[in-house]
Amino acid sequence: MRSTAWAGARYSGYRDVMRLRLDKSACAGHALCNGIDEDLFPLDDGGYSLVEERELAPSEIDIAQRASQACPETALMLEGRA
């Protein structure tokens, strides 16, 4: 017999996630993030990041971590756990 406690936890929607966030006021348009991945880090016409806060897919986490570490203004932030 399946435990209802386990089933509740399994389907409650809880899971560890990693979110990407951009501090737009800190972005100086160096575009190093875009150089790492143009699709994940699109730029506006002035060269500033257009990243919107969102949950990362597992395949994007390593890319986002590299971009965050490359940002000299620390404008990209990763929150949560993978």
C-alpha positions in Angstrom: 0.0 0.0 0.0 1.3 3.4 -0.9 1.9 5.9 1.9 -0.3 9.0 1.6 2.4 11.1 3.3 4.9 10.1 0.6 2.3 10.7 -2.1 1.6 14.1 -0.7 5.2 15.1 -0.6 5.8 13.7 -4.1 3.0 15.7 -5.7 3.0 18.8 -3.5 5.0 20.7 -6.1 7.9 21.2 -3.7 11.4 20.7 -5.1 14.7 22.4 -5.0 15.1 24.9 -7.8 17.6 27.4 -9.0 16.5 30.8 -10.1 18.3 33.4 -12.2 17.9 37.1 -11.4 19.4 40.2 -12.9 20.0 43.4 -11.0 19.3 45.7 -13.9 20.7 48.8 -12.0 24.0 47.0 -11.6 24.4 45.8 -15.2 27.0 47.9 -17.0 26.7 46.3 -20.4 29.9 44.4 -20.5 28.0 41.6 -22.2 30.2 38.8 -20.8 27.1 36.8 -20.0 26.0 37.0 -23.6 29.4 35.8 -24.7 28.9 32.7 -22.6 25.4 32.0 -24.0 23.5 34.3 -26.4 20.2 32.5 -26.0 20.1 32.5 -22.2 21.5 36.1 -21.9 20.0 38.2 -24.7 21.0 41.9 -24.9 19.1 45.0 -25.8 20.3 47.4 -28.5 22.6 49.2 -26.0 24.3 45.9 -25.0 22.5 45.5 -21.6 21.1 42.2 -20.5 17.4 41.5 -20.9 17.4 38.5 -18.6 14.1 38.2 -16.7 13.9 36.4 -13.4 13.1 32.8 -14.0 13.6 29.2 -12.9 16.6 27.5 -14.6 16.4 24.2 -16.4 18.9 21.7 -15.0 20.9 22.0 -18.3 21.2 25.8 -17.8 22.6 25.8 -14.3 26.3 25.4 -15.2 26.0 28.0 -17.9 24.3 30.5 -15.5 26.9 29.9 -12.8 29.7 30.6 -15.3 28.0 33.8 -16.5 27.3 34.9 -12.9 31.0 34.4 -12.0 32.1 36.3 -15.2 30.0 39.4 -14.5 32.3 42.1 -13.1 29.4 44.0 -11.7 27.9 41.0 -10.0 24.6 41.9 -11.6 23.6 38.2 -12.2 22.4 36.3 -9.2 21.6 32.6 -8.7 19.2 31.8 -5.9 18.2 28.4 -4.5 19.7 25.0 -5.0 20.1 22.7 -7.9 
